[in-house]
Amino acid sequence: MDTKSLVKLAKSLGDPTRLRLLQEIAKGDIAVCADLFQYVPISQPSMSQHLKALSEAGLIESHKEGRNMHMSINADKLRELEDFLQLLKPASAKL
């Protein structure tokens, strides 16, 4: 994972609202963007900005079906993050 991608990902995860949105999306119960409002009561423009940041960081993937935006966690990006975090562990902790 390159430094620029890592910084963007860390900034996305540094916001409590984005973390909450990510947690709800990860549960797999969220079918469409509109469902998130019941868990994170923010304005529609704020929701769009937060989801855009998560998407640009690569943490979520989305596709449009009609008027609805469906979202899911990007498992590949999470694996990249896990791999990076493993590199930070002290050698004694890796055993």
Residue pairs with C-beta under 8 A, 6 or more apart in sequence:
1 9
1 80
1 81
1 83
1 84
5 57
5 58
5 80
6 84
8 56
8 57
8 58
9 57
9 58
9 59
9 77
9 81
11 53
11 57
12 18
12 53
12 54
12 56
12 57
12 59
13 19
13 22
13 57
13 59
15 50
15 53
17 40
17 42
17 46
17 50
18 50
18 53
18 54
20 39
20 40
21 36
21 39
21 40
21 47
21 50
21 51
21 54
22 54
22 59
22 60
22 73
24 30
24 36
24 39
24 40
25 36
25 60
25 71
25 72
25 73
26 73
28 72
29 35
30 36
30 71
31 68
31 70
32 68
32 69
32 70
32 71
33 47
33 51
33 62
33 68
33 69
33 70
33 71
34 68
36 47
37 47
40 47
42 50
51 60
51 62
51 69
51 71
54 60
55 61
55 62
57 77
58 74
58 77
59 73
59 74
59 77
59 78
60 71
60 72
60 73
60 74
61 71
61 72
61 73
61 74
62 69
62 70
62 71
62 72
63 69
63 70
64 70
86 94
